[in-house]
Amino acid sequence: MIKMLEELRKIFETYTKKKLPELSRDSILAADLGLSSFELFDVVCEVENHFDIEIPDRVLTTLVTVGDLVDYLEKVTK
């Protein structure tokens, strides 16, 4: 899980072009990262490209926190 958090941190920091002060499982994807819903969609595309997966739309609505995303990624990338 720690490795996955670090990979996501790199993706988020590359996208936002700024250092994130803290990224935890409880971080809310849009609010805590300061992203609009459009930007969040772009970041999800970056995550999909990085892990070579596709996140279905029905799953996107369930990904509220970084922990939700980590759990999903760990499940589909095993």
Beta strands, then each sheet from edge to edge (+ up, - down):
end
